[in-house]
């Protein structure tokens, strides 16, 4: 979008929540510690519904094929609530 890489979660997006629920990009879909240490943290979410994350603003060197998964992570507990493969 306008030369930027944007992750958009649509209005029907739903997940479980705990204190410190974050969205990450990662190449690991099941290892929460790896996601937390090697993934790209996009930001915290506190409610279901639409969200936009400007990946380019966080890291201008990230390309679309650098990561395989979008991860929903409870950061304080290092627990994955869900993930989706990027295609």
NORGIJO-V116163 format. One record per residue. N is the residue number from 1. SS is DSSP state (2 for helix, 1 for strand, 0 for the rest). Layout:
n = [N/N]
ss = [SS/SS]
//
This chain:
n = [1/2/3/4/5/6/7/8/9/10/11/12/13/14/15/16/17/18/19/20/21/22/23/24/25/26/27/28/29/30/31/32/33/34/35/36/37/38/39/40/41/42/43/44/45/46/47/48/49/50/51/52/53/54/55/56/57/58/59/60/61/62/63/64/65/66/67/68/69/70/71/72/73/74/75/76/77/78/79/80/81/82/83/84/85/86/87]
ss = [0/0/0/0/0/1/1/1/1/0/0/0/0/0/0/0/0/0/0/0/1/1/1/1/1/1/0/0/0/0/0/2/2/2/2/2/2/2/0/1/1/1/1/1/0/0/0/0/0/0/1/1/1/1/2/2/2/2/0/0/0/0/0/0/0/0/0/0/1/1/1/1/1/1/0/0/0/0/1/1/1/1/1/1/1/0/0]
//
